[in-house]
Amino acid sequence: MSTPLDIRLDLFSETSHSPALVDLVGEEAAAEVADFCFIANPYYPTPEMIAQLAARIPDLIKTYPSSNPSLSVAILAGVLDVDPRGLVIGNGATELIAVMCDLVEGDLGIPVPTFSEYHEKIDPDRVSYHRLDAESGYALDLDRYRQWLAETGASVALIINPGNPTGQIFSRAEMEGFLAGARGLELVVVDESFIDFAAAEPPSLLPVADEYPNLVIVRSMSKHCGVPGLRLGYSYSSNPGFTSRLRRALPTWNINSIAEYFLGQLAATDEDYHSSRIALIADVERLSAGLGAIPGLHVLPTGANFILVRIEADMTAAELQLALLRDHRCYVRDCANKLGMDEHHIRVASQGRAADARLIAAARHIADERGWGSDGG
């Protein structure tokens, strides 16, 4: 490691998300840092896809995207094997989340900690928080949650599966059990942005979504397709009333021409995509085992492409984050600014085998340096 990093620590207090690495340390230094806050598939798009897209950029940036969203919807629906009438594409999942929070009529029940966009984009007087505790690893109990929703009178429920930041995964049977008992709710929003990394056969609700008219599935393509810069996400529901209201609320040209071109690449590269997620599942298992073998760190089970790590030694998450960034050029997520979370958890997204090995070595160096393996650690 050459020169010391000049880190803009003030940026951490200005957002509920992780500051962008280039903003935090500058463009030149960012090239030296492995970014484990970045929750995106490192193996997709393929180099060939990127080369094709790059070759088209001079034309694409001079061209309007289609004013007919049904064309892109038909392409994506074919890849997902869903009814295009229930599919809505957004400028990232965050656009759809923000619009949905305005469209829902009842109060929203949210288990916390969770992805902050859901509670930051709704009137605070219309949200109730189902607080999960650290002792259980912030695990969500679906039966207790359904009972809590009935007690609070919330008519819209949110479930992120796998959970963010916990990585907790529910099977399709468990989710269907919840939905069967929640038919009286206005909506059940299920965010499946990470579910493709849960298993070789992901337990998504997409194949059964048409059986539950109050279900809305949300997915961020930034995460599973590895294209956060393109701002692509989608929702699916068999509820025609809600879907049409959602479409009407979105602006014309809400996705750009480069993102449209990428959607057109999906069908021909579907096999590459599935190979990439299988490779990443294996990487996450190695990362979990490597960090879990370090004294002072407790790794929670995950069904996502990231893991939540509880620090059980003499450091806060902010202190460990700074030590990893400053001394080892590894950037991890301090989860302390997530609503309902304590100051002892970091979230780490796999960045591929080589980068993950670098993080494991860095964390082990800190543990050894501070004597976490000794009786006083």
C-alpha positions as CSV (number, residue, x, y, z in Angstrom):
1,M,0.0,0.0,0.0
2,S,1.6,3.2,-1.1
3,T,0.4,6.6,0.2
4,P,-2.1,6.9,3.1
5,L,-5.7,7.3,2.1
6,D,-7.4,10.6,2.5
7,I,-10.8,9.5,3.7
8,R,-13.8,11.9,3.8
9,L,-15.3,10.6,7.0
10,D,-17.9,13.3,7.0
11,L,-19.7,11.6,4.2
12,F,-20.8,8.7,6.4
13,S,-23.2,11.0,8.3
14,E,-24.8,12.4,5.2
15,T,-26.5,9.2,3.9
16,S,-28.3,6.1,5.1
17,H,-26.4,4.2,2.4
18,S,-22.7,3.6,1.9
19,P,-20.9,6.6,0.4
20,A,-19.6,5.9,-3.1
21,L,-16.0,4.8,-2.9
22,V,-14.8,7.4,-5.4
23,D,-16.4,10.1,-3.3
24,L,-14.9,8.7,-0.1
25,V,-11.3,8.4,-1.2
26,G,-11.0,10.0,-4.6
27,E,-10.8,8.4,-8.1
28,E,-7.1,7.6,-8.1
29,A,-7.2,5.9,-4.6
30,A,-10.5,4.1,-5.4
31,A,-8.7,1.9,-7.9
32,E,-6.6,0.4,-5.1
33,V,-9.6,-0.4,-2.9
34,A,-11.7,-3.6,-3.0
35,D,-15.3,-2.4,-2.5
36,F,-17.3,-5.0,-0.4
37,C,-20.2,-2.5,0.0
38,F,-20.9,-3.0,-3.6
39,I,-23.7,-5.7,-3.7
40,A,-23.6,-6.7,-7.3
41,N,-22.8,-9.8,-9.4
42,P,-19.0,-9.6,-10.3
43,Y,-19.3,-12.2,-13.1
44,Y,-22.1,-10.7,-15.1
45,P,-22.4,-9.0,-17.6
46,T,-19.8,-11.0,-19.4
47,P,-16.8,-9.2,-21.1
48,E,-18.4,-10.0,-24.5
49,M,-21.6,-8.3,-23.4
50,I,-19.8,-5.2,-22.2
51,A,-17.8,-5.0,-25.4
52,Q,-21.0,-5.2,-27.5
53,L,-22.6,-2.5,-25.4
54,A,-19.5,-0.3,-25.5
55,A,-19.4,-0.5,-29.3
56,R,-23.0,0.8,-29.4
57,I,-22.7,3.6,-26.9
58,P,-21.9,6.4,-29.5
59,D,-25.2,5.6,-31.2
60,L,-27.2,4.9,-28.0
61,I,-26.4,8.2,-26.3
62,K,-27.7,10.0,-29.4
63,T,-30.9,8.0,-29.5
64,Y,-34.1,8.3,-27.4
65,P,-35.2,5.1,-25.7
66,S,-38.5,3.7,-26.8
67,S,-41.6,5.6,-25.7
68,N,-43.5,2.2,-25.7
69,P,-42.5,0.4,-22.4
70,S,-44.3,-2.8,-23.6
71,L,-41.4,-3.6,-25.9
72,S,-38.8,-3.9,-23.2
73,V,-41.4,-5.5,-20.9
74,A,-42.0,-8.3,-23.5
75,I,-38.2,-9.0,-23.7
76,L,-37.8,-9.2,-19.9
77,A,-41.1,-11.2,-19.5
78,G,-39.8,-13.8,-21.9
79,V,-36.6,-14.2,-19.9
80,L,-38.5,-14.4,-16.6
81,D,-41.3,-16.6,-18.0
82,V,-44.0,-14.4,-16.6
83,D,-47.1,-12.7,-18.0
84,P,-46.0,-9.3,-19.4
85,R,-49.2,-7.7,-18.3
86,G,-48.0,-8.0,-14.7
87,L,-44.5,-6.7,-15.3
88,V,-43.3,-3.1,-14.8
89,I,-39.7,-2.0,-15.4
90,G,-38.3,0.9,-13.4
91,N,-35.3,3.1,-13.3
92,G,-33.8,0.9,-10.6
93,A,-36.0,-0.8,-8.0
94,T,-35.7,2.4,-6.0
95,E,-37.9,4.3,-8.5
96,L,-40.6,1.6,-8.1
97,I,-40.3,1.6,-4.3
98,A,-40.7,5.3,-4.1
99,V,-43.8,5.3,-6.4
100,M,-45.4,2.3,-4.6
101,C,-45.0,4.0,-1.3
102,D,-47.1,6.9,-2.7
103,L,-49.7,4.6,-4.2
104,V,-50.5,2.3,-1.3
105,E,-53.5,3.5,0.6
106,G,-53.1,1.8,4.0
107,D,-50.4,1.9,6.7
108,L,-47.2,0.0,5.9
109,G,-45.7,-2.6,8.3
110,I,-41.9,-2.9,8.0
111,P,-39.6,-5.3,9.9
112,V,-36.4,-3.4,10.8
113,P,-33.5,-3.4,10.2
114,T,-34.1,-3.4,6.5
115,F,-33.3,-1.6,3.2
116,S,-33.8,2.0,4.1
117,E,-35.6,3.1,0.9
118,Y,-38.8,1.5,2.1
119,H,-39.2,3.6,5.2
120,E,-37.6,6.7,3.9
121,K,-40.0,7.1,1.0
122,I,-43.3,6.9,2.9
123,D,-45.1,9.3,5.2
124,P,-43.7,8.5,8.6
125,D,-47.2,8.7,10.1
126,R,-48.2,5.8,7.9
127,V,-45.5,3.3,8.9
128,S,-45.2,0.9,11.8
129,Y,-41.9,-0.8,12.7
130,H,-41.7,-4.4,13.7
131,R,-38.4,-4.3,15.5
132,L,-36.1,-7.4,15.3
133,D,-33.5,-8.1,18.0
134,A,-29.8,-8.5,17.8
135,E,-29.8,-11.7,19.9
136,S,-31.6,-13.6,17.2
137,G,-29.4,-12.2,14.5
138,Y,-32.3,-9.8,13.6
139,A,-34.2,-12.9,12.3
140,L,-37.8,-12.4,11.1
141,D,-40.4,-14.8,12.4
142,L,-43.2,-14.9,9.8
143,D,-45.9,-16.1,12.2
144,R,-45.1,-13.4,14.8
145,Y,-44.9,-10.8,12.0
146,R,-48.4,-11.7,10.6
147,Q,-49.8,-11.5,14.2
148,W,-48.1,-8.2,14.7
149,L,-49.6,-6.8,11.5
150,A,-53.1,-7.8,12.7
151,E,-52.5,-6.1,16.0
152,T,-51.2,-2.9,14.6
153,G,-53.8,-2.6,11.8
154,A,-51.2,-2.3,9.0
155,S,-52.7,-3.2,5.7
156,V,-49.5,-3.4,3.7
157,A,-46.7,-5.7,4.6
158,L,-43.0,-5.7,3.5
159,I,-40.8,-8.8,3.4
160,I,-37.3,-8.8,1.9
161,N,-36.3,-12.3,1.0
162,P,-33.4,-12.8,1.4
163,G,-33.3,-10.1,4.1
164,N,-31.1,-7.0,3.7
165,P,-28.8,-6.7,5.7
166,T,-29.3,-10.1,7.3
167,G,-29.3,-12.5,4.4
168,Q,-32.0,-14.5,6.1
169,I,-33.8,-16.7,3.5
170,F,-37.3,-18.1,3.5
171,S,-38.3,-21.1,1.3
172,R,-41.2,-20.7,-1.2
173,A,-43.4,-22.9,1.1
174,E,-42.7,-20.6,4.0
175,M,-43.6,-17.5,2.0
176,E,-46.7,-19.1,0.5
177,G,-47.8,-20.0,4.1
178,F,-47.5,-16.3,5.0
179,L,-49.3,-15.2,1.9
180,A,-52.2,-17.6,2.5
181,G,-52.7,-16.1,5.9
182,A,-52.4,-12.5,4.6
183,R,-55.0,-12.5,1.8
184,G,-56.9,-9.8,3.7
185,L,-54.1,-7.3,3.4
186,E,-54.2,-4.6,0.8
187,L,-50.7,-5.6,-0.5
188,V,-47.8,-7.8,0.4
189,V,-44.6,-6.4,-1.0
190,V,-41.8,-9.0,-1.3
191,D,-38.4,-7.7,-2.4
192,E,-36.5,-10.6,-4.0
193,S,-33.5,-8.5,-5.2
194,F,-31.0,-11.2,-3.9
195,I,-33.0,-14.4,-4.2
196,D,-31.1,-15.7,-7.3
197,F,-28.1,-16.2,-5.0
198,A,-30.0,-18.3,-2.4
199,A,-29.6,-21.6,-4.2
200,A,-29.1,-23.3,-7.5
201,E,-33.0,-23.4,-7.7
202,P,-34.0,-20.0,-6.2
203,P,-37.1,-20.1,-4.0
204,S,-38.7,-17.2,-5.9
205,L,-42.4,-16.5,-5.8
206,L,-42.5,-15.6,-9.4
207,P,-43.8,-19.0,-10.6
208,V,-46.8,-18.8,-8.2
209,A,-47.3,-15.0,-8.1
210,D,-50.5,-15.2,-10.2
211,E,-52.2,-17.2,-7.3
212,Y,-51.9,-14.2,-4.9
213,P,-53.5,-11.0,-6.3
214,N,-52.3,-8.9,-3.3
215,L,-48.7,-9.8,-3.9
216,V,-46.2,-7.4,-5.5
217,I,-42.6,-8.8,-6.2
218,V,-39.8,-6.2,-6.5
219,R,-36.4,-6.9,-7.8
220,S,-33.3,-4.8,-8.4
221,M,-31.4,-5.9,-11.5
222,S,-28.4,-3.9,-10.1
223,K,-27.8,-6.8,-7.7
224,H,-28.3,-10.0,-9.6
225,C,-27.2,-8.7,-13.1
226,G,-24.4,-6.6,-11.8
227,V,-25.4,-3.3,-13.5
228,P,-26.1,-0.7,-10.9
229,G,-25.0,2.1,-13.2
230,L,-27.8,1.2,-15.7
231,R,-30.5,1.7,-13.1
232,L,-32.8,-1.2,-13.8
233,G,-35.4,-2.9,-11.6
234,Y,-38.8,-4.4,-12.0
235,S,-42.0,-5.4,-10.2
236,Y,-44.4,-8.2,-10.9
237,S,-48.0,-8.6,-9.7
238,S,-51.2,-10.2,-11.0
239,N,-53.2,-7.3,-9.5
240,P,-54.2,-5.4,-12.7
241,G,-55.5,-2.3,-10.8
242,F,-52.3,-1.8,-8.9
243,T,-50.1,-2.5,-11.9
244,S,-51.9,0.0,-14.1
245,R,-51.7,2.7,-11.4
246,L,-48.0,2.0,-11.1
247,R,-47.4,2.3,-14.8
248,R,-49.3,5.5,-15.0
249,A,-47.3,7.0,-12.2
250,L,-44.0,6.4,-14.0
251,P,-42.6,9.0,-16.5
252,T,-42.2,8.4,-20.2
253,W,-38.6,7.3,-21.0
254,N,-38.0,6.2,-17.4
255,I,-35.2,3.8,-18.6
256,N,-32.5,5.0,-20.9
257,S,-31.4,3.6,-24.3
258,I,-28.3,1.9,-22.9
259,A,-30.4,0.1,-20.3
260,E,-32.8,-0.9,-23.1
261,Y,-30.0,-2.3,-25.1
262,F,-28.8,-4.4,-22.1
263,L,-32.3,-5.9,-21.7
264,G,-32.0,-7.0,-25.3
265,Q,-28.9,-8.9,-24.4
266,L,-30.5,-11.0,-21.7
267,A,-32.1,-13.8,-23.6
268,A,-29.0,-14.8,-25.6
269,T,-26.8,-14.8,-22.4
270,D,-29.2,-16.5,-20.0
271,E,-26.9,-19.5,-19.7
272,D,-24.0,-17.2,-18.8
273,Y,-26.1,-15.5,-16.3
274,H,-27.0,-18.7,-14.4
275,S,-23.4,-19.8,-14.5
276,S,-22.4,-16.5,-12.9
277,R,-24.8,-16.8,-10.0
278,I,-23.8,-20.4,-9.3
279,A,-20.1,-19.3,-9.2
280,L,-21.0,-16.5,-6.8
281,I,-22.9,-18.8,-4.5
282,A,-19.8,-20.9,-4.1
283,D,-17.7,-17.7,-3.5
284,V,-20.1,-16.6,-0.7
285,E,-19.7,-20.0,1.0
286,R,-15.9,-19.6,0.9
287,L,-16.1,-16.1,2.2
288,S,-18.4,-17.1,5.0
289,A,-16.1,-19.9,6.1
290,G,-13.0,-17.8,5.9
291,L,-14.4,-14.9,8.0
292,G,-16.2,-17.3,10.3
293,A,-12.9,-18.9,11.2
294,I,-11.5,-15.6,12.6
295,P,-11.8,-15.2,16.4
296,G,-14.0,-12.2,17.3
297,L,-16.2,-12.4,14.2
298,H,-19.6,-14.2,14.1
299,V,-20.9,-14.8,10.5
300,L,-24.7,-15.2,10.1
301,P,-26.1,-17.7,7.7
302,T,-27.0,-16.1,4.3
303,G,-29.1,-16.8,1.2
304,A,-27.7,-13.7,-0.5
305,N,-24.5,-12.6,-2.2
306,F,-23.5,-10.9,1.0
307,I,-23.0,-11.8,4.6
308,L,-23.8,-10.1,7.9
309,V,-21.0,-10.3,10.4
310,R,-21.3,-9.6,14.1
311,I,-18.2,-8.2,15.8
312,E,-17.9,-9.9,19.2
313,A,-14.5,-8.4,20.0
314,D,-13.2,-5.0,21.1
315,M,-14.2,-3.0,18.1
316,T,-17.3,-1.3,16.8
317,A,-18.3,-1.7,13.2
318,A,-17.2,1.8,12.4
319,E,-13.7,1.1,13.9
320,L,-13.3,-2.1,12.0
321,Q,-14.6,-0.5,8.8
322,L,-12.0,2.3,9.1
323,A,-9.1,-0.1,9.9
324,L,-9.9,-2.3,6.9
325,L,-10.2,0.7,4.6
326,R,-7.2,2.7,5.9
327,D,-4.7,-0.1,6.5
328,H,-5.9,-2.8,4.0
329,R,-7.8,-1.0,1.2
330,C,-10.9,-3.0,1.9
331,Y,-14.3,-1.1,2.1
332,V,-17.1,-2.9,4.1
333,R,-20.5,-1.7,5.2
334,D,-20.9,-0.4,8.7
335,C,-24.6,-1.2,9.5
336,A,-24.9,1.0,12.5
337,N,-26.9,3.7,10.6
338,K,-29.6,1.2,9.7
339,L,-32.7,1.8,11.6
340,G,-33.0,-0.7,14.5
341,M,-29.5,-2.0,14.3
342,D,-26.6,-1.8,16.8
343,E,-23.0,-0.7,16.2
344,H,-21.5,-4.2,16.1
345,H,-22.4,-5.4,12.6
346,I,-20.7,-5.1,9.2
347,R,-22.1,-6.3,5.9
348,V,-19.7,-7.8,3.3
349,A,-20.7,-8.5,-0.3
350,S,-18.6,-11.1,-2.2
351,Q,-16.4,-9.5,-4.9
352,G,-15.0,-12.8,-6.4
353,R,-12.6,-15.3,-5.0
354,A,-9.4,-13.2,-5.2
355,A,-10.8,-10.1,-3.6
356,D,-12.6,-12.1,-0.9
357,A,-9.3,-13.8,0.0
358,R,-7.8,-10.4,0.4
359,L,-10.5,-9.3,2.8
360,I,-10.2,-12.5,4.9
361,A,-6.4,-12.0,5.2
362,A,-7.0,-8.4,6.2
363,A,-9.6,-9.3,8.9
364,R,-7.3,-12.0,10.2
365,H,-4.4,-9.6,10.4
366,I,-6.5,-7.2,12.5
367,A,-7.7,-10.0,14.8
368,D,-4.1,-11.2,15.3
369,E,-2.9,-7.7,15.9
370,R,-5.5,-7.1,18.6
371,G,-5.2,-10.5,20.1
372,W,-8.8,-11.6,19.5
373,G,-7.8,-15.2,19.7
374,S,-6.3,-14.8,23.2
375,D,-8.2,-15.1,26.4
376,G,-8.5,-11.3,26.6
377,G,-9.6,-10.8,23.0
